[in-house]
Amino acid sequence: MKVLVFKTSVKNEIQVQQLQDALDNLISSGENWNFDLEDCDNILRFEAQRLFPDKVLMTLNYFGFKCEELE
């Protein structure tokens, strides 16, 4: 599995729910994503075989959120 980590402007569970379907569509069965809203950077973490950071950035931007990949 490949792990990708992003700093986001997502602040609460309501916003996570707004993104859920779109983020689910980026991954395959058996892969997952989650937010750590307790972290100061509101981390979004993906565990997936093939996932392109640009797709994640475009998805969050489409919904009006800032997103930046962390190395």
CHARMM-style PDB file with segment names, atoms N, HN, CA, C and O in Angstrom:
ATOM      1  N   MET     1       0.844  -1.192   0.000  1.00  0.00      PROA
ATOM      2  CA  MET     1       0.000   0.000   0.000  1.00  0.00      PROA
ATOM      3  C   MET     1       0.881   1.244   0.000  1.00  0.00      PROA
ATOM      4  O   MET     1       1.947   1.284   0.614  1.00  0.00      PROA
ATOM      5  N   LYS     2       0.406   2.230  -0.694  1.00  0.00      PROA
ATOM      6  HN  LYS     2      -0.461   2.198  -1.193  1.00  0.00      PROA
ATOM      7  CA  LYS     2       1.045   3.539  -0.748  1.00  0.00      PROA
ATOM      8  C   LYS     2       0.324   4.442   0.252  1.00  0.00      PROA
ATOM      9  O   LYS     2      -0.905   4.416   0.331  1.00  0.00      PROA
ATOM     10  N   VAL     3       1.061   5.225   1.004  1.00  0.00      PROA
ATOM     11  HN  VAL     3       2.059   5.246   0.941  1.00  0.00      PROA
ATOM     12  CA  VAL     3       0.461   6.146   1.970  1.00  0.00      PROA
ATOM     13  C   VAL     3       0.714   7.578   1.494  1.00  0.00      PROA
ATOM     14  O   VAL     3       1.850   7.975   1.238  1.00  0.00      PROA
ATOM     15  N   LEU     4      -0.371   8.335   1.385  1.00  0.00      PROA
ATOM     16  HN  LEU     4      -1.295   8.012   1.594  1.00  0.00      PROA
ATOM     17  CA  LEU     4      -0.284   9.751   1.044  1.00  0.00      PROA
ATOM     18  C   LEU     4      -0.879  10.557   2.182  1.00  0.00      PROA
ATOM     19  O   LEU     4      -1.909  10.185   2.744  1.00  0.00      PROA
ATOM     20  N   VAL     5      -0.226  11.668   2.523  1.00  0.00      PROA
ATOM     21  HN  VAL     5       0.610  11.971   2.066  1.00  0.00      PROA
ATOM     22  CA  VAL     5      -0.660  12.494   3.648  1.00  0.00      PROA
ATOM     23  C   VAL     5      -0.794  13.939   3.165  1.00  0.00      PROA
ATOM     24  O   VAL     5       0.070  14.464   2.461  1.00  0.00      PROA
ATOM     25  N   PHE     6      -1.906  14.564   3.566  1.00  0.00      PROA
ATOM     26  HN  PHE     6      -2.607  14.138   4.137  1.00  0.00      PROA
ATOM     27  CA  PHE     6      -2.200  15.925   3.131  1.00  0.00      PROA
ATOM     28  C   PHE     6      -2.577  16.806   4.320  1.00  0.00      PROA
ATOM     29  O   PHE     6      -3.257  16.368   5.248  1.00  0.00      PROA
ATOM     30  N   LYS     7      -2.125  18.039   4.272  1.00  0.00      PROA
ATOM     31  HN  LYS     7      -1.572  18.395   3.519  1.00  0.00      PROA
ATOM     32  CA  LYS     7      -2.572  19.091   5.189  1.00  0.00      PROA
ATOM     33  C   LYS     7      -3.806  19.703   4.548  1.00  0.00      PROA
ATOM     34  O   LYS     7      -3.792  20.010   3.356  1.00  0.00      PROA
ATOM     35  N   THR     8      -4.885  19.887   5.327  1.00  0.00      PROA
ATOM     36  HN  THR     8      -4.897  19.637   6.295  1.00  0.00      PROA
ATOM     37  CA  THR     8      -6.130  20.399   4.743  1.00  0.00      PROA
ATOM     38  C   THR     8      -6.727  21.520   5.592  1.00  0.00      PROA
ATOM     39  O   THR     8      -6.286  21.792   6.708  1.00  0.00      PROA
ATOM     40  N   SER     9      -7.749  22.159   5.018  1.00  0.00      PROA
ATOM     41  HN  SER     9      -8.107  21.938   4.111  1.00  0.00      PROA
ATOM     42  CA  SER     9      -8.499  23.179   5.756  1.00  0.00      PROA
ATOM     43  C   SER     9      -9.833  22.622   6.260  1.00  0.00      PROA
ATOM     44  O   SER     9     -10.692  23.384   6.704  1.00  0.00      PROA
ATOM     45  N   VAL    10     -10.011  21.300   6.195  1.00  0.00      PROA
ATOM     46  HN  VAL    10      -9.313  20.682   5.835  1.00  0.00      PROA
ATOM     47  CA  VAL    10     -11.226  20.661   6.699  1.00  0.00      PROA
ATOM     48  C   VAL    10     -11.209  20.746   8.222  1.00  0.00      PROA
ATOM     49  O   VAL    10     -10.226  20.362   8.854  1.00  0.00      PROA
ATOM     50  N   LYS    11     -12.293  21.248   8.814  1.00  0.00      PROA
ATOM     51  HN  LYS    11     -13.092  21.561   8.301  1.00  0.00      PROA
ATOM     52  CA  LYS    11     -12.287  21.545  10.250  1.00  0.00      PROA
ATOM     53  C   LYS    11     -13.165  20.645  11.114  1.00  0.00      PROA
ATOM     54  O   LYS    11     -12.930  20.538  12.318  1.00  0.00      PROA
ATOM     55  N   ASN    12     -14.180  19.992  10.523  1.00  0.00      PROA
ATOM     56  HN  ASN    12     -14.371  20.079   9.545  1.00  0.00      PROA
ATOM     57  CA  ASN    12     -15.111  19.244  11.371  1.00  0.00      PROA
ATOM     58  C   ASN    12     -15.728  18.058  10.637  1.00  0.00      PROA
ATOM     59  O   ASN    12     -15.533  17.883   9.434  1.00  0.00      PROA
ATOM     60  N   GLU    13     -16.473  17.252  11.381  1.00  0.00      PROA
ATOM     61  HN  GLU    13     -16.631  17.394  12.358  1.00  0.00      PROA
ATOM     62  CA  GLU    13     -17.073  16.033  10.828  1.00  0.00      PROA
ATOM     63  C   GLU    13     -18.129  16.322   9.763  1.00  0.00      PROA
ATOM     64  O   GLU    13     -18.314  15.525   8.843  1.00  0.00      PROA
ATOM     65  N   ILE    14     -18.812  17.440   9.878  1.00  0.00      PROA
ATOM     66  HN  ILE    14     -18.662  18.087  10.625  1.00  0.00      PROA
ATOM     67  CA  ILE    14     -19.805  17.804   8.860  1.00  0.00      PROA
ATOM     68  C   ILE    14     -19.107  17.992   7.507  1.00  0.00      PROA
ATOM     69  O   ILE    14     -19.613  17.540   6.480  1.00  0.00      PROA
ATOM     70  N   GLN    15     -17.969  18.646   7.507  1.00  0.00      PROA
ATOM     71  HN  GLN    15     -17.558  19.013   8.341  1.00  0.00      PROA
ATOM     72  CA  GLN    15     -17.208  18.836   6.274  1.00  0.00      PROA
ATOM     73  C   GLN    15     -16.666  17.506   5.755  1.00  0.00      PROA
ATOM     74  O   GLN    15     -16.638  17.280   4.545  1.00  0.00      PROA
ATOM     75  N   VAL    16     -16.243  16.635   6.647  1.00  0.00      PROA
ATOM     76  HN  VAL    16     -16.266  16.818   7.630  1.00  0.00      PROA
ATOM     77  CA  VAL    16     -15.777  15.302   6.244  1.00  0.00      PROA
ATOM     78  C   VAL    16     -16.909  14.558   5.539  1.00  0.00      PROA
ATOM     79  O   VAL    16     -16.689  13.924   4.507  1.00  0.00      PROA
ATOM     80  N   GLN    17     -18.107  14.636   6.090  1.00  0.00      PROA
ATOM     81  HN  GLN    17     -18.286  15.152   6.928  1.00  0.00      PROA
ATOM     82  CA  GLN    17     -19.260  13.964   5.484  1.00  0.00      PROA
ATOM     83  C   GLN    17     -19.567  14.522   4.093  1.00  0.00      PROA
ATOM     84  O   GLN    17     -19.989  13.780   3.206  1.00  0.00      PROA
ATOM     85  N   GLN    18     -19.357  15.825   3.902  1.00  0.00      PROA
ATOM     86  HN  GLN    18     -19.015  16.427   4.623  1.00  0.00      PROA
ATOM     87  CA  GLN    18     -19.571  16.432   2.586  1.00  0.00      PROA
ATOM     88  C   GLN    18     -18.607  15.856   1.552  1.00  0.00      PROA
ATOM     89  O   GLN    18     -18.940  15.760   0.371  1.00  0.00      PROA
ATOM     90  N   LEU    19     -17.425  15.479   1.998  1.00  0.00      PROA
ATOM     91  HN  LEU    19     -17.155  15.557   2.958  1.00  0.00      PROA
ATOM     92  CA  LEU    19     -16.386  14.968   1.106  1.00  0.00      PROA
ATOM     93  C   LEU    19     -16.415  13.453   0.936  1.00  0.00      PROA
ATOM     94  O   LEU    19     -15.777  12.924   0.026  1.00  0.00      PROA
ATOM     95  N   GLN    20     -17.132  12.762   1.784  1.00  0.00      PROA
ATOM     96  HN  GLN    20     -17.650  13.192   2.524  1.00  0.00      PROA
ATOM     97  CA  GLN    20     -17.051  11.302   1.864  1.00  0.00      PROA
ATOM     98  C   GLN    20     -17.233  10.599   0.523  1.00  0.00      PROA
ATOM     99  O   GLN    20     -16.375   9.805   0.137  1.00  0.00      PROA
ATOM    100  N   ASP    21     -18.308  10.863  -0.191  1.00  0.00      PROA
ATOM    101  HN  ASP    21     -19.004  11.508   0.123  1.00  0.00      PROA
ATOM    102  CA  ASP    21     -18.560  10.176  -1.458  1.00  0.00      PROA
ATOM    103  C   ASP    21     -17.452  10.449  -2.475  1.00  0.00      PROA
ATOM    104  O   ASP    21     -17.002   9.536  -3.166  1.00  0.00      PROA
ATOM    105  N   ALA    22     -17.021  11.690  -2.563  1.00  0.00      PROA
ATOM    106  HN  ALA    22     -17.388  12.431  -2.001  1.00  0.00      PROA
ATOM    107  CA  ALA    22     -15.982  12.051  -3.531  1.00  0.00      PROA
ATOM    108  C   ALA    22     -14.661  11.365  -3.195  1.00  0.00      PROA
ATOM    109  O   ALA    22     -13.970  10.886  -4.094  1.00  0.00      PROA
ATOM    110  N   LEU    23     -14.301  11.310  -1.909  1.00  0.00      PROA
ATOM    111  HN  LEU    23     -14.863  11.698  -1.178  1.00  0.00      PROA
ATOM    112  CA  LEU    23     -13.058  10.650  -1.520  1.00  0.00      PROA
ATOM    113  C   LEU    23     -13.161   9.140  -1.685  1.00  0.00      PROA
ATOM    114  O   LEU    23     -12.192   8.490  -2.077  1.00  0.00      PROA
ATOM    115  N   ASP    24     -14.320   8.583  -1.392  1.00  0.00      PROA
ATOM    116  HN  ASP    24     -15.108   9.111  -1.074  1.00  0.00      PROA
ATOM    117  CA  ASP    24     -14.530   7.143  -1.608  1.00  0.00      PROA
ATOM    118  C   ASP    24     -14.340   6.780  -3.079  1.00  0.00      PROA
ATOM    119  O   ASP    24     -13.842   5.699  -3.392  1.00  0.00      PROA
ATOM    120  N   ASN    25     -14.732   7.670  -3.976  1.00  0.00      PROA
ATOM    121  HN  ASN    25     -15.137   8.548  -3.722  1.00  0.00      PROA
ATOM    122  CA  ASN    25     -14.599   7.410  -5.411  1.00  0.00      PROA
ATOM    123  C   ASN    25     -13.158   7.424  -5.894  1.00  0.00      PROA
ATOM    124  O   ASN    25     -12.878   6.955  -6.998  1.00  0.00      PROA
ATOM    125  N   LEU    26     -12.238   7.949  -5.096  1.00  0.00      PROA
ATOM    126  HN  LEU    26     -12.465   8.330  -4.200  1.00  0.00      PROA
ATOM    127  CA  LEU    26     -10.827   7.997  -5.480  1.00  0.00      PROA
ATOM    128  C   LEU    26     -10.095   6.689  -5.182  1.00  0.00      PROA
ATOM    129  O   LEU    26      -8.994   6.467  -5.686  1.00  0.00      PROA
ATOM    130  N   ILE    27     -10.689   5.835  -4.378  1.00  0.00      PROA
ATOM    131  HN  ILE    27     -11.583   6.015  -3.968  1.00  0.00      PROA
ATOM    132  CA  ILE    27     -10.005   4.622  -3.951  1.00  0.00      PROA
ATOM    133  C   ILE    27     -10.796   3.372  -4.330  1.00  0.00      PROA
ATOM    134  O   ILE    27     -11.982   3.434  -4.655  1.00  0.00      PROA
ATOM    135  N   SER    28     -10.103   2.244  -4.276  1.00  0.00      PROA
ATOM    136  HN  SER    28      -9.140   2.194  -4.012  1.00  0.00      PROA
ATOM    137  CA  SER    28     -10.720   0.948  -4.588  1.00  0.00      PROA
ATOM    138  C   SER    28     -11.118   0.241  -3.308  1.00  0.00      PROA
ATOM    139  O   SER    28     -10.784   0.678  -2.207  1.00  0.00      PROA
ATOM    140  N   SER    29     -11.830  -0.848  -3.471  1.00  0.00      PROA
ATOM    141  HN  SER    29     -12.101  -1.202  -4.365  1.00  0.00      PROA
ATOM    142  CA  SER    29     -12.228  -1.678  -2.334  1.00  0.00      PROA
ATOM    143  C   SER    29     -10.982  -2.146  -1.577  1.00  0.00      PROA
ATOM    144  O   SER    29      -9.988  -2.532  -2.191  1.00  0.00      PROA
ATOM    145  N   GLY    30     -11.039  -2.111  -0.270  1.00  0.00      PROA
ATOM    146  HN  GLY    30     -11.847  -1.798   0.229  1.00  0.00      PROA
ATOM    147  CA  GLY    30      -9.906  -2.525   0.557  1.00  0.00      PROA
ATOM    148  C   GLY    30      -8.926  -1.410   0.867  1.00  0.00      PROA
ATOM    149  O   GLY    30      -8.034  -1.584   1.698  1.00  0.00      PROA
ATOM    150  N   GLU    31      -9.077  -0.280   0.218  1.00  0.00      PROA
ATOM    151  HN  GLU    31      -9.802  -0.139  -0.456  1.00  0.00      PROA
ATOM    152  CA  GLU    31      -8.241   0.881   0.491  1.00  0.00      PROA
ATOM    153  C   GLU    31      -9.023   1.819   1.401  1.00  0.00      PROA
ATOM    154  O   GLU    31     -10.242   1.698   1.515  1.00  0.00      PROA
ATOM    155  N   ASN    32      -8.334   2.751   2.047  1.00  0.00      PROA
ATOM    156  HN  ASN    32      -7.344   2.850   1.954  1.00  0.00      PROA
ATOM    157  CA  ASN    32      -9.079   3.641   2.940  1.00  0.00      PROA
ATOM    158  C   ASN    32      -8.443   5.014   3.044  1.00  0.00      PROA
ATOM    159  O   ASN    32      -7.319   5.250   2.601  1.00  0.00      PROA
ATOM    160  N   TRP    33      -9.205   5.900   3.644  1.00  0.00      PROA
ATOM    161  HN  TRP    33     -10.118   5.708   4.004  1.00  0.00      PROA
ATOM    162  CA  TRP    33      -8.762   7.259   3.935  1.00  0.00      PROA
ATOM    163  C   TRP    33      -9.356   7.670   5.276  1.00  0.00      PROA
ATOM    164  O   TRP    33     -10.374   7.124   5.701  1.00  0.00      PROA
ATOM    165  N   ASN    34      -8.723   8.631   5.942  1.00  0.00      PROA
ATOM    166  HN  ASN    34      -7.896   9.075   5.596  1.00  0.00      PROA
ATOM    167  CA  ASN    34      -9.283   9.182   7.171  1.00  0.00      PROA
ATOM    168  C   ASN    34      -8.694  10.558   7.445  1.00  0.00      PROA
ATOM    169  O   ASN    34      -7.630  10.921   6.943  1.00  0.00      PROA
ATOM    170  N   PHE    35      -9.418  11.299   8.251  1.00  0.00      PROA
ATOM    171  HN  PHE    35     -10.282  11.004   8.658  1.00  0.00      PROA
ATOM    172  CA  PHE    35      -8.961  12.617   8.690  1.00  0.00      PROA
ATOM    173  C   PHE    35      -8.550  12.534  10.142  1.00  0.00      PROA
ATOM    174  O   PHE    35      -9.170  11.822  10.932  1.00  0.00      PROA
ATOM    175  N   ASP    36      -7.500  13.264  10.495  1.00  0.00      PROA
ATOM    176  HN  ASP    36      -6.997  13.842   9.852  1.00  0.00      PROA
ATOM    177  CA  ASP    36      -7.122  13.474  11.888  1.00  0.00      PROA
ATOM    178  C   ASP    36      -7.379  14.943  12.182  1.00  0.00      PROA
ATOM    179  O   ASP    36      -6.501  15.787  12.006  1.00  0.00      PROA
ATOM    180  N   LEU    37      -8.594  15.238  12.634  1.00  0.00      PROA
ATOM    181  HN  LEU    37      -9.307  14.552  12.777  1.00  0.00      PROA
ATOM    182  CA  LEU    37      -8.983  16.622  12.894  1.00  0.00      PROA
ATOM    183  C   LEU    37      -8.437  17.133  14.216  1.00  0.00      PROA
ATOM    184  O   LEU    37      -8.556  18.320  14.521  1.00  0.00      PROA
ATOM    185  N   GLU    38      -7.839  16.248  15.001  1.00  0.00      PROA
ATOM    186  HN  GLU    38      -7.742  15.284  14.753  1.00  0.00      PROA
ATOM    187  CA  GLU    38      -7.188  16.656  16.251  1.00  0.00      PROA
ATOM    188  C   GLU    38      -5.812  17.262  15.962  1.00  0.00      PROA
ATOM    189  O   GLU    38      -5.296  18.036  16.768  1.00  0.00      PROA
ATOM    190  N   ASP    39      -5.223  16.918  14.831  1.00  0.00      PROA
ATOM    191  HN  ASP    39      -5.642  16.288  14.177  1.00  0.00      PROA
ATOM    192  CA  ASP    39      -3.927  17.445  14.427  1.00  0.00      PROA
ATOM    193  C   ASP    39      -4.099  18.900  13.984  1.00  0.00      PROA
ATOM    194  O   ASP    39      -5.126  19.251  13.404  1.00  0.00      PROA
ATOM    195  N   CYS    40      -3.120  19.734  14.250  1.00  0.00      PROA
ATOM    196  HN  CYS    40      -2.285  19.449  14.721  1.00  0.00      PROA
ATOM    197  CA  CYS    40      -3.209  21.152  13.892  1.00  0.00      PROA
ATOM    198  C   CYS    40      -3.293  21.368  12.379  1.00  0.00      PROA
ATOM    199  O   CYS    40      -3.759  22.415  11.931  1.00  0.00      PROA
ATOM    200  N   ASP    41      -2.847  20.387  11.589  1.00  0.00      PROA
ATOM    201  HN  ASP    41      -2.468  19.536  11.953  1.00  0.00      PROA
ATOM    202  CA  ASP    41      -2.891  20.486  10.131  1.00  0.00      PROA
ATOM    203  C   ASP    41      -4.101  19.782   9.514  1.00  0.00      PROA
ATOM    204  O   ASP    41      -4.205  19.686   8.291  1.00  0.00      PROA
ATOM    205  N   ASN    42      -5.018  19.289  10.357  1.00  0.00      PROA
ATOM    206  HN  ASN    42      -4.934  19.367  11.350  1.00  0.00      PROA
ATOM    207  CA  ASN    42      -6.228  18.604   9.870  1.00  0.00      PROA
ATOM    208  C   ASN    42      -5.876  17.592   8.770  1.00  0.00      PROA
ATOM    209  O   ASN    42      -6.330  17.691   7.630  1.00  0.00      PROA
ATOM    210  N   ILE    43      -5.068  16.640   9.155  1.00  0.00      PROA
ATOM    211  HN  ILE    43      -4.699  16.560  10.081  1.00  0.00      PROA
ATOM    212  CA  ILE    43      -4.457  15.687   8.236  1.00  0.00      PROA
ATOM    213  C   ILE    43      -5.485  14.768   7.574  1.00  0.00      PROA
ATOM    214  O   ILE    43      -6.389  14.239   8.221  1.00  0.00      PROA
ATOM    215  N   LEU    44      -5.314  14.599   6.266  1.00  0.00      PROA
ATOM    216  HN  LEU    44      -4.580  15.028   5.741  1.00  0.00      PROA
ATOM    217  CA  LEU    44      -6.049  13.608   5.486  1.00  0.00      PROA
ATOM    218  C   LEU    44      -5.025  12.562   5.059  1.00  0.00      PROA
ATOM    219  O   LEU    44      -4.007  12.891   4.449  1.00  0.00      PROA
ATOM    220  N   ARG    45      -5.299  11.303   5.383  1.00  0.00      PROA
ATOM    221  HN  ARG    45      -6.126  11.036   5.879  1.00  0.00      PROA
ATOM    222  CA  ARG    45      -4.357  10.221   5.100  1.00  0.00      PROA
ATOM    223  C   ARG    45      -5.053   9.160   4.259  1.00  0.00      PROA
ATOM    224  O   ARG    45      -6.147   8.697   4.584  1.00  0.00      PROA
ATOM    225  N   PHE    46      -4.389   8.788   3.172  1.00  0.00      PROA
ATOM    226  HN  PHE    46      -3.501   9.163   2.908  1.00  0.00      PROA
ATOM    227  CA  PHE    46      -4.869   7.727   2.290  1.00  0.00      PROA
ATOM    228  C   PHE    46      -3.934   6.539   2.361  1.00  0.00      PROA
ATOM    229  O   PHE    46      -2.717   6.709   2.438  1.00  0.00      PROA
ATOM    230  N   GLU    47      -4.490   5.333   2.336  1.00  0.00      PROA
ATOM    231  HN  GLU    47      -5.478   5.195   2.274  1.00  0.00      PROA
ATOM    232  CA  GLU    47      -3.743   4.103   2.137  1.00  0.00      PROA
ATOM    233  C   GLU    47      -4.346   3.460   0.900  1.00  0.00      PROA
ATOM    234  O   GLU    47      -5.472   2.964   0.940  1.00  0.00      PROA
ATOM    235  N   ALA    48      -3.595   3.467  -0.206  1.00  0.00      PROA
ATOM    236  HN  ALA    48      -2.680   3.870  -0.238  1.00  0.00      PROA
ATOM    237  CA  ALA    48      -4.122   2.986  -1.477  1.00  0.00      PROA
ATOM    238  C   ALA    48      -2.990   2.441  -2.339  1.00  0.00      PROA
ATOM    239  O   ALA    48      -1.828   2.810  -2.166  1.00  0.00      PROA
ATOM    240  N   GLN    49      -3.344   1.562  -3.265  1.00  0.00      PROA
ATOM    241  HN  GLN    49      -4.288   1.262  -3.405  1.00  0.00      PROA
ATOM    242  CA  GLN    49      -2.360   1.002  -4.191  1.00  0.00      PROA
ATOM    243  C   GLN    49      -1.928   2.043  -5.218  1.00  0.00      PROA
ATOM    244  O   GLN    49      -0.739   2.306  -5.399  1.00  0.00      PROA
ATOM    245  N   ARG    50      -2.924   2.632  -5.887  1.00  0.00      PROA
ATOM    246  HN  ARG    50      -3.890   2.419  -5.740  1.00  0.00      PROA
ATOM    247  CA  ARG    50      -2.638   3.637  -6.916  1.00  0.00      PROA
ATOM    248  C   ARG    50      -3.533   4.846  -6.668  1.00  0.00      PROA
ATOM    249  O   ARG    50      -4.754   4.781  -6.804  1.00  0.00      PROA
ATOM    250  N   LEU    51      -2.902   5.923  -6.308  1.00  0.00      PROA
ATOM    251  HN  LEU    51      -1.910   5.975  -6.197  1.00  0.00      PROA
ATOM    252  CA  LEU    51      -3.647   7.153  -6.069  1.00  0.00      PROA
ATOM    253  C   LEU    51      -2.741   8.315  -6.434  1.00  0.00      PROA
ATOM    254  O   LEU    51      -1.569   8.345  -6.057  1.00  0.00      PROA
ATOM    255  N   PHE    52      -3.282   9.252  -7.156  1.00  0.00      PROA
ATOM    256  HN  PHE    52      -4.234   9.228  -7.461  1.00  0.00      PROA
ATOM    257  CA  PHE    52      -2.497  10.386  -7.607  1.00  0.00      PROA
ATOM    258  C   PHE    52      -2.810  11.609  -6.756  1.00  0.00      PROA
ATOM    259  O   PHE    52      -3.971  11.996  -6.628  1.00  0.00      PROA
ATOM    260  N   PRO    53      -1.786  12.215  -6.178  1.00  0.00      PROA
ATOM    261  CA  PRO    53      -2.006  13.393  -5.311  1.00  0.00      PROA
ATOM    262  C   PRO    53      -2.811  14.494  -5.994  1.00  0.00      PROA
ATOM    263  O   PRO    53      -3.605  15.168  -5.339  1.00  0.00      PROA
ATOM    264  N   ASP    54      -2.620  14.686  -7.292  1.00  0.00      PROA
ATOM    265  HN  ASP    54      -1.974  14.138  -7.824  1.00  0.00      PROA
ATOM    266  CA  ASP    54      -3.346  15.737  -8.006  1.00  0.00      PROA
ATOM    267  C   ASP    54      -4.853  15.529  -7.938  1.00  0.00      PROA
ATOM    268  O   ASP    54      -5.609  16.497  -7.854  1.00  0.00      PROA
ATOM    269  N   LYS    55      -5.295  14.278  -7.972  1.00  0.00      PROA
ATOM    270  HN  LYS    55      -4.681  13.492  -8.040  1.00  0.00      PROA
ATOM    271  CA  LYS    55      -6.734  13.998  -7.894  1.00  0.00      PROA
ATOM    272  C   LYS    55      -7.294  14.393  -6.530  1.00  0.00      PROA
ATOM    273  O   LYS    55      -8.409  14.906  -6.435  1.00  0.00      PROA
ATOM    274  N   VAL    56      -6.520  14.153  -5.481  1.00  0.00      PROA
ATOM    275  HN  VAL    56      -5.614  13.736  -5.558  1.00  0.00      PROA
ATOM    276  CA  VAL    56      -6.947  14.528  -4.134  1.00  0.00      PROA
ATOM    277  C   VAL    56      -7.019  16.056  -4.035  1.00  0.00      PROA
ATOM    278  O   VAL    56      -7.999  16.607  -3.534  1.00  0.00      PROA
ATOM    279  N   LEU    57      -5.984  16.724  -4.510  1.00  0.00      PROA
ATOM    280  HN  LEU    57      -5.187  16.277  -4.917  1.00  0.00      PROA
ATOM    281  CA  LEU    57      -5.945  18.191  -4.466  1.00  0.00      PROA
ATOM    282  C   LEU    57      -7.127  18.790  -5.237  1.00  0.00      PROA
ATOM    283  O   LEU    57      -7.792  19.703  -4.746  1.00  0.00      PROA
ATOM    284  N   MET    58      -7.383  18.279  -6.430  1.00  0.00      PROA
ATOM    285  HN  MET    58      -6.844  17.537  -6.828  1.00  0.00      PROA
ATOM    286  CA  MET    58      -8.486  18.796  -7.247  1.00  0.00      PROA
ATOM    287  C   MET    58      -9.832  18.551  -6.569  1.00  0.00      PROA
ATOM    288  O   MET    58     -10.713  19.409  -6.609  1.00  0.00      PROA
ATOM    289  N   THR    59      -9.992  17.386  -5.947  1.00  0.00      PROA
ATOM    290  HN  THR    59      -9.275  16.689  -5.914  1.00  0.00      PROA
ATOM    291  CA  THR    59     -11.257  17.055  -5.293  1.00  0.00      PROA
ATOM    292  C   THR    59     -11.538  18.006  -4.134  1.00  0.00      PROA
ATOM    293  O   THR    59     -12.632  18.562  -4.035  1.00  0.00      PROA
ATOM    294  N   LEU    60     -10.550  18.193  -3.257  1.00  0.00      PROA
ATOM    295  HN  LEU    60      -9.661  17.741  -3.337  1.00  0.00      PROA
ATOM    296  CA  LEU    60     -10.772  19.088  -2.128  1.00  0.00      PROA
ATOM    297  C   LEU    60     -10.968  20.530  -2.591  1.00  0.00      PROA
ATOM    298  O   LEU    60     -11.808  21.249  -2.050  1.00  0.00      PROA
ATOM    299  N   ASN    61     -10.196  20.951  -3.586  1.00  0.00      PROA
ATOM    300  HN  ASN    61      -9.513  20.367  -4.025  1.00  0.00      PROA
ATOM    301  CA  ASN    61     -10.357  22.311  -4.114  1.00  0.00      PROA
ATOM    302  C   ASN    61     -11.740  22.512  -4.708  1.00  0.00      PROA
ATOM    303  O   ASN    61     -12.324  23.585  -4.556  1.00  0.00      PROA
ATOM    304  N   TYR    62     -12.274  21.507  -5.379  1.00  0.00      PROA
ATOM    305  HN  TYR    62     -11.800  20.636  -5.502  1.00  0.00      PROA
ATOM    306  CA  TYR    62     -13.603  21.584  -5.971  1.00  0.00      PROA
ATOM    307  C   TYR    62     -14.664  21.885  -4.900  1.00  0.00      PROA
ATOM    308  O   TYR    62     -15.619  22.621  -5.145  1.00  0.00      PROA
ATOM    309  N   PHE    63     -14.473  21.299  -3.709  1.00  0.00      PROA
ATOM    310  HN  PHE    63     -13.696  20.701  -3.510  1.00  0.00      PROA
ATOM    311  CA  PHE    63     -15.420  21.515  -2.615  1.00  0.00      PROA
ATOM    312  C   PHE    63     -15.076  22.740  -1.770  1.00  0.00      PROA
ATOM    313  O   PHE    63     -15.728  22.995  -0.758  1.00  0.00      PROA
ATOM    314  N   GLY    64     -14.059  23.498  -2.176  1.00  0.00      PROA
ATOM    315  HN  GLY    64     -13.530  23.291  -2.999  1.00  0.00      PROA
ATOM    316  CA  GLY    64     -13.728  24.751  -1.517  1.00  0.00      PROA
ATOM    317  C   GLY    64     -12.737  24.639  -0.367  1.00  0.00      PROA
ATOM    318  O   GLY    64     -12.614  25.561   0.439  1.00  0.00      PROA
ATOM    319  N   PHE    65     -12.029  23.512  -0.284  1.00  0.00      PROA
ATOM    320  HN  PHE    65     -12.129  22.763  -0.938  1.00  0.00      PROA
ATOM    321  CA  PHE    65     -11.059  23.311   0.782  1.00  0.00      PROA
ATOM    322  C   PHE    65      -9.645  23.432   0.247  1.00  0.00      PROA
ATOM    323  O   PHE    65      -9.380  23.113  -0.912  1.00  0.00      PROA
ATOM    324  N   LYS    66      -8.744  23.893   1.093  1.00  0.00      PROA
ATOM    325  HN  LYS    66      -8.960  24.152   2.034  1.00  0.00      PROA
ATOM    326  CA  LYS    66      -7.332  23.938   0.766  1.00  0.00      PROA
ATOM    327  C   LYS    66      -6.731  22.582   1.087  1.00  0.00      PROA
ATOM    328  O   LYS    66      -7.169  21.898   2.012  1.00  0.00      PROA
ATOM    329  N   CYS    67      -5.734  22.205   0.322  1.00  0.00      PROA
ATOM    330  HN  CYS    67      -5.378  22.761  -0.429  1.00  0.00      PROA
ATOM    331  CA  CYS    67      -5.105  20.906   0.506  1.00  0.00      PROA
ATOM    332  C   CYS    67      -3.675  20.986  -0.004  1.00  0.00      PROA
ATOM    333  O   CYS    67      -3.416  21.566  -1.058  1.00  0.00      PROA
ATOM    334  N   GLU    68      -2.752  20.404   0.745  1.00  0.00      PROA
ATOM    335  HN  GLU    68      -2.962  19.933   1.601  1.00  0.00      PROA
ATOM    336  CA  GLU    68      -1.349  20.410   0.378  1.00  0.00      PROA
ATOM    337  C   GLU    68      -0.730  19.076   0.757  1.00  0.00      PROA
ATOM    338  O   GLU    68      -0.859  18.628   1.896  1.00  0.00      PROA
ATOM    339  N   GLU    69      -0.059  18.440  -0.196  1.00  0.00      PROA
ATOM    340  HN  GLU    69       0.046  18.804  -1.122  1.00  0.00      PROA
ATOM    341  CA  GLU    69       0.575  17.159   0.106  1.00  0.00      PROA
ATOM    342  C   GLU    69       1.775  17.372   1.007  1.00  0.00      PROA
ATOM    343  O   GLU    69       2.564  18.295   0.803  1.00  0.00      PROA
ATOM    344  N   LEU    70       1.910  16.506   2.012  1.00  0.00      PROA
ATOM    345  HN  LEU    70       1.269  15.756   2.178  1.00  0.00      PROA
ATOM    346  CA  LEU    70       3.065  16.529   2.908  1.00  0.00      PROA
ATOM    347  C   LEU    70       4.002  15.388   2.523  1.00  0.00      PROA
ATOM    348  O   LEU    70       3.553  14.298   2.167  1.00  0.00      PROA
ATOM    349  N   GLU    71       5.263  15.639   2.595  1.00  0.00      PROA
ATOM    350  HN  GLU    71       5.628  16.524   2.884  1.00  0.00      PROA
ATOM    351  CA  GLU    71       6.264  14.615   2.261  1.00  0.00      PROA
ATOM    352  C   GLU    71       6.635  13.819   3.487  1.00  0.00      PROA
ATOM    353  OT1 GLU    71       7.463  12.911   3.407  1.00  0.00      PROA
TER     354      GLU     71
END
